[in-house]
Amino acid sequence: MVQTTFWALKKHFEGFPKLSDFELKEAELPALNNGDVLLESVFLSVDPYMRPYSKLRMKEGDVMIGSQVARVVESKDPAYPVGTFVVAAAGWITRFVSRGKDLQRMTPDWPKELPRSLALGTIGMPGLTAYFGLFEVCKIKAGDTVLINSAAGAVGSVAGQIAKLAGCEVVGCAGSDAKVAFLKNLGFDAAFNYKTVGSLAEALKKASPNGYDCFFDNVGGEFSSVVLEQMKKYGRIAVCGAISLYNDQEIQKGPYVQLLMIRNELRMEGFLVTQWENRKEEGLKALLKWVMEGKIKWEEYVTEGFKNMPAAFLGMLKGDNTGKAIIKV
Ligand SMILES: NC(=O)c1ccc[n+]([C@@H]2O[C@H](COP(=O)([O-])OP(=O)(O)OC[C@H]3O[C@@H](n4cnc5c(N)ncnc54)[C@H](OP(=O)(O)O)[C@@H]3O)[C@@H](O)[C@H]2O)c1
């Protein structure tokens, strides 16, 4: 019998998650039937969506939702020989059995110089979110001024670099001076620390006195209300995430958006990256190519040890990470 270890959601989060909301558990996996494969997680991902989605999709006691890069260690499916690497969505678990259908095989010619963890970040779901959010929702074009918040994170850092590749002026905001330096190093035209600027409105004005054509919004809430006033005529807002609201226990009321939206004829569109599931290959190919050409730089914030997953999750929500937050088992 093969043992597995997993993190269960012990108690639904109330406000900011706590370490005591999680419980480390062990279980025995069933013997493999024909068509089954046994996989071992190599890298796991902690992502902001886990906070709101835990409420929507999980009950207490369930394995925490999430995805991993995993390796086939035993196989009764010739399509997945031992040693095959896949991206799976098996949750916070060290070993698991799959029937193959829910696995996304990693390309066998994955470049040796790239860590496979990038399949959870720059060349994975967050990279695709940046790619489709910019091209399909913001509809960026050369010369646009693009604003990105949470810009030093997994999605934001890729979004800023793609927008630069597309010929845009890019402004980024992040929560520390070290992150701001990181953004400038990535080629952002302007960047500032939203926690220390005093007036967000003034900092936005200084970074782009004529306003913004596109706003790739990862944060939501009050931040977004301030930005709305500085959108140019026909501006496009891609509502990607709202991390500033995920821990709220009561729905907040902000300024109403209608007058500004009408006056400047703005377009605001929420999206989920899964909308472009049928174009995933296109996006991953483009991201891999840009990474290999050195046009997109990647950064990871790696936590060692499966036992540290809850702490890594809390740390990511607080802003510990520059680039993608990853757990190395
Ligand atoms: N629509 C989709 O399909 C889709 C897919 C993936 C991700 N998303 C969303 O995109 C956003 C970024 O995700 P990610 O994976 O790239 O995460 P990330 O940016 O790598 O990590 C989260 C970051 O959020 C920032 N943050 C936390 N609380 C904040 C607050 N109150 N105000 C401003 N910033 C705050 C922190 O950075 P600072 O130090 O800068 O504060 C933290 O590092 C999230 O909102 C996520 O839900 C959406």
The ligand as a Gaussian input file, in Angstrom:
#p B3LYP/6-31G(d) Opt

LIG

0 1
 N       -9.156000      35.825000     -13.826000
 C       -8.364000      34.773000     -13.821000
 O       -8.533000      33.801000     -14.558000
 C       -7.183000      34.781000     -12.878000
 C       -6.172000      33.816000     -12.979000
 C       -5.067000      33.907000     -12.123000
 C       -5.023000      34.910000     -11.163000
 N       -6.049000      35.795000     -11.066000
 C       -6.012000      36.892000     -10.091000
 O       -4.904000      37.706000     -10.403000
 C       -4.387000      38.299000      -9.217000
 C       -2.895000      38.004000      -9.102000
 O       -2.729000      36.597000      -8.947000
 P       -1.256000      35.992000      -8.845000
 O       -1.376000      34.522000      -8.894000
 O       -0.375000      36.677000      -9.806000
 O       -0.839000      36.397000      -7.372000
 P        0.477000      37.194000      -6.952000
 O        0.351000      38.578000      -7.498000
 O        1.675000      36.394000      -7.306000
 O        0.382000      37.196000      -5.370000
 C       -0.567000      37.936000      -4.706000
 C       -0.079000      39.367000      -4.442000
 O       -1.197000      40.189000      -4.153000
 C       -0.736000      41.366000      -3.523000
 N       -1.733000      41.784000      -2.536000
 C       -2.204000      41.098000      -1.477000
 N       -3.140000      41.825000      -0.825000
 C       -3.245000      42.996000      -1.481000
 C       -4.035000      44.175000      -1.292000
 N       -4.919000      44.292000      -0.285000
 N       -3.862000      45.202000      -2.172000
 C       -2.992000      45.116000      -3.183000
 N       -2.224000      44.018000      -3.411000
 C       -2.353000      42.984000      -2.583000
 C        0.615000      41.022000      -2.876000
 O        1.622000      41.793000      -3.531000
 P        2.034000      43.262000      -3.024000
 O        3.293000      43.090000      -2.210000
 O        2.279000      43.991000      -4.291000
 O        0.899000      43.798000      -2.214000
 C        0.807000      39.541000      -3.222000
 O        2.148000      39.215000      -3.484000
 C       -5.229000      37.762000      -8.067000
 O       -6.242000      38.698000      -7.776000
 C       -5.822000      36.490000      -8.647000
 O       -7.015000      36.113000      -8.009000
 C       -7.118000      35.751000     -11.907000

